Amino acid sequence: MKTFEIPQIYRSSIISSIKEKRRVKDKLKKDFSPTVLDFENVKVLIARHFGFCYGVENAVEIAYNVLNENEGKRIFLLSEMIHNPDVNADLLSRGITFLMDTKGNRLSAFRDLKSDDIVIVPAFGTTIEIQDELASLGINTYEYDTTCPFVEKVWNRAQQIGERGYSVIVHGKPNHEETRATFSHSQAKTPTVVVKDMSEAVLLAGYIRKEKPSESFFKEFSGRFSEGFNPERDLLRFGVVNQTTMLATETQDIANYLKEELIKAQNLTELEVPAYFASTRDTLCYATNDNQDATYALMKEKADLAIVVGGYNSSNTTHLVELLETSMSTYFIQTELNLKSRDCVSHFDIHSHVEKESFGVLNFEQKPTIVLTCGASCPDAVVEAVLRKIVGFFEEDVVLEQVLESL
């Protein structure tokens, strides 16, 4: 796989060493057990897979190359490059301007753009409508397009099955940049509807079985179906694709459930199923799968608590938190600064969507075991800083290099 030139501020020799040691010992990536860093007074379990994925590294490399090669030009990002506060803050400090927020609200008027301005498309991709609007201003959105190849794979798959007469059901968060982009590209080719989770898939199944009137569909899925969508017609044949940062198991559960509802609704034989349900398992992102599988392995460990690092608006990181908190006390932080002391941790509650402080979190009478992982948009340098902060609460001298030698 291609290697990328990532700015030194995001790198960590410590984390790189851990990843490389695991890669050498497990080249086929079949061992999802955590890396164990056993210090005198604390044990840290680091996930087998974490940190910048292929799509993120590609986007970061392009963005910084654009900055270095276009001094004096006005450079814009459609929205956040990735969902990480450190990366976005650094890009802003270097003169890049965001045109929209993560929900698609305009922060700067497109009409003020000039044809020689540079507009970078973030890793999530963008909608056909925005591409067309920028093109009308003389801006080529494909010139500096950092859309993740795995996101584009989902778009291509949706187009392929659409051309074969299937509708598309997108499993994703309706307001997420990637879901908006996937919906846009899919609806250009075929009838499309977005479901957020299994509960909405159950609602949709009522229309697949033709038990509910179309009028209620338009209310329940308002703003999430393509123009002219007819549930009585467009839910007869379909495939399921996803926002690549969703839980892979949830996407597959939704696809399997809707497939079974379709089979029952139309009384299909096994040989008839492929003509009505398009298999799209090949659109699941490898990095999302690896990070989530590594998290499932962490959940099997006997640990006192988990620290998950990443941007609070990061979808893939949020799902790691969701998984871990079913097994242990879990704290979602952005940087080492959230670890204020052994007695106080500032962290994000994914349920109330507020940052709060918890006390006594790291006060242990005996040697604790602490799980550490992060999302796909979190730099290794941030993970190292968090690791050093954790260990520093328990050890007088933190010499990580010595512990790495024993791996």
RACORLIN-V626960 format. One record per residue. N is the residue number from 1. D_FIRST is the distance of its C-alpha to the first C-alpha in whole Angstrom. Layout:
# RACORLIN-V626960
<<N | D_FIRST> <N | D_FIRST>>
This chain:
# RACORLIN-V626960
<<1 | 0> <2 | 4> <3 | 7> <4 | 10> <5 | 13> <6 | 15> <7 | 19> <8 | 20> <9 | 23> <10 | 20> <11 | 18> <12 | 20> <13 | 20> <14 | 22> <15 | 19> <16 | 16> <17 | 18> <18 | 19> <19 | 15> <20 | 14> <21 | 17> <22 | 16> <23 | 13> <24 | 15> <25 | 18> <26 | 16> <27 | 13> <28 | 13> <29 | 14> <30 | 17> <31 | 19> <32 | 20> <33 | 23> <34 | 23> <35 | 23> <36 | 26> <37 | 28> <38 | 31> <39 | 34> <40 | 38> <41 | 38> <42 | 35> <43 | 32> <44 | 29> <45 | 27> <46 | 23> <47 | 21> <48 | 18> <49 | 16> <50 | 17> <51 | 16> <52 | 14> <53 | 11> <54 | 9> <55 | 12> <56 | 14> <57 | 12> <58 | 12> <59 | 15> <60 | 16> <61 | 15> <62 | 17> <63 | 20> <64 | 21> <65 | 20> <66 | 23> <67 | 25> <68 | 25> <69 | 25> <70 | 28> <71 | 31> <72 | 34> <73 | 32> <74 | 33> <75 | 29> <76 | 29> <77 | 27> <78 | 28> <79 | 27> <80 | 25> <81 | 22> <82 | 21> <83 | 23> <84 | 24> <85 | 27> <86 | 26> <87 | 23> <88 | 26> <89 | 29> <90 | 27> <91 | 26> <92 | 30> <93 | 31> <94 | 30> <95 | 31> <96 | 29> <97 | 31> <98 | 30> <99 | 32> <100 | 32> <101 | 32> <102 | 30> <103 | 32> <104 | 33> <105 | 36> <106 | 36> <107 | 36> <108 | 37> <109 | 39> <110 | 37> <111 | 40> <112 | 40> <113 | 36> <114 | 37> <115 | 35> <116 | 34> <117 | 32> <118 | 28> <119 | 27> <120 | 24> <121 | 23> <122 | 21> <123 | 18> <124 | 20> <125 | 21> <126 | 25> <127 | 28> <128 | 29> <129 | 33> <130 | 31> <131 | 29> <132 | 33> <133 | 35> <134 | 33> <135 | 33> <136 | 36> <137 | 36> <138 | 35> <139 | 31> <140 | 28> <141 | 26> <142 | 23> <143 | 23> <144 | 21> <145 | 20> <146 | 17> <147 | 17> <148 | 14> <149 | 13> <150 | 14> <151 | 17> <152 | 17> <153 | 17> <154 | 20> <155 | 22> <156 | 21> <157 | 22> <158 | 25> <159 | 26> <160 | 26> <161 | 28> <162 | 30> <163 | 31> <164 | 32> <165 | 34> <166 | 33> <167 | 33> <168 | 30> <169 | 31> <170 | 28> <171 | 28> <172 | 27> <173 | 29> <174 | 32> <175 | 32> <176 | 28> <177 | 26> <178 | 24> <179 | 26> <180 | 28> <181 | 26> <182 | 25> <183 | 29> <184 | 29> <185 | 27> <186 | 28> <187 | 32> <188 | 32> <189 | 31> <190 | 33> <191 | 35> <192 | 33> <193 | 34> <194 | 32> <195 | 33> <196 | 32> <197 | 32> <198 | 34> <199 | 38> <200 | 37> <201 | 36> <202 | 39> <203 | 41> <204 | 39> <205 | 40> <206 | 44> <207 | 43> <208 | 41> <209 | 45> <210 | 47> <211 | 49> <212 | 48> <213 | 49> <214 | 47> <215 | 49> <216 | 48> <217 | 44> <218 | 44> <219 | 45> <220 | 43> <221 | 40> <222 | 41> <223 | 39> <224 | 36> <225 | 37> <226 | 37> <227 | 40> <228 | 42> <229 | 40> <230 | 43> <231 | 42> <232 | 45> <233 | 43> <234 | 39> <235 | 39> <236 | 40> <237 | 36> <238 | 33> <239 | 29> <240 | 28> <241 | 25> <242 | 24> <243 | 23> <244 | 19> <245 | 20> <246 | 23> <247 | 24> <248 | 22> <249 | 25> <250 | 28> <251 | 26> <252 | 26> <253 | 30> <254 | 31> <255 | 30> <256 | 31> <257 | 34> <258 | 35> <259 | 34> <260 | 37> <261 | 39> <262 | 39> <263 | 40> <264 | 43> <265 | 44> <266 | 44> <267 | 45> <268 | 42> <269 | 41> <270 | 38> <271 | 38> <272 | 39> <273 | 36> <274 | 33> <275 | 35> <276 | 36> <277 | 32> <278 | 29> <279 | 26> <280 | 23> <281 | 22> <282 | 18> <283 | 18> <284 | 18> <285 | 15> <286 | 13> <287 | 13> <288 | 16> <289 | 17> <290 | 15> <291 | 17> <292 | 20> <293 | 20> <294 | 20> <295 | 23> <296 | 25> <297 | 25> <298 | 26> <299 | 29> <300 | 30> <301 | 31> <302 | 34> <303 | 34> <304 | 36> <305 | 34> <306 | 31> <307 | 29> <308 | 27> <309 | 25> <310 | 24> <311 | 26> <312 | 29> <313 | 28> <314 | 25> <315 | 25> <316 | 22> <317 | 23> <318 | 27> <319 | 26> <320 | 25> <321 | 28> <322 | 30> <323 | 29> <324 | 29> <325 | 33> <326 | 34> <327 | 34> <328 | 35> <329 | 36> <330 | 33> <331 | 33> <332 | 30> <333 | 30> <334 | 28> <335 | 29> <336 | 31> <337 | 34> <338 | 34> <339 | 35> <340 | 38> <341 | 40> <342 | 40> <343 | 43> <344 | 41> <345 | 38> <346 | 37> <347 | 35> <348 | 34> <349 | 36> <350 | 34> <351 | 37> <352 | 39> <353 | 37> <354 | 38> <355 | 37> <356 | 40> <357 | 41> <358 | 41> <359 | 43> <360 | 43> <361 | 40> <362 | 39> <363 | 43> <364 | 42> <365 | 45> <366 | 43> <367 | 40> <368 | 37> <369 | 34> <370 | 32> <371 | 28> <372 | 26> <373 | 23> <374 | 22> <375 | 20> <376 | 17> <377 | 18> <378 | 20> <379 | 19> <380 | 19> <381 | 22> <382 | 24> <383 | 23> <384 | 24> <385 | 27> <386 | 28> <387 | 28> <388 | 30> <389 | 32> <390 | 33> <391 | 33> <392 | 35> <393 | 38> <394 | 38> <395 | 38> <396 | 40> <397 | 38> <398 | 34> <399 | 32> <400 | 29> <401 | 27> <402 | 30> <403 | 29> <404 | 25> <405 | 27> <406 | 28> <407 | 25>>
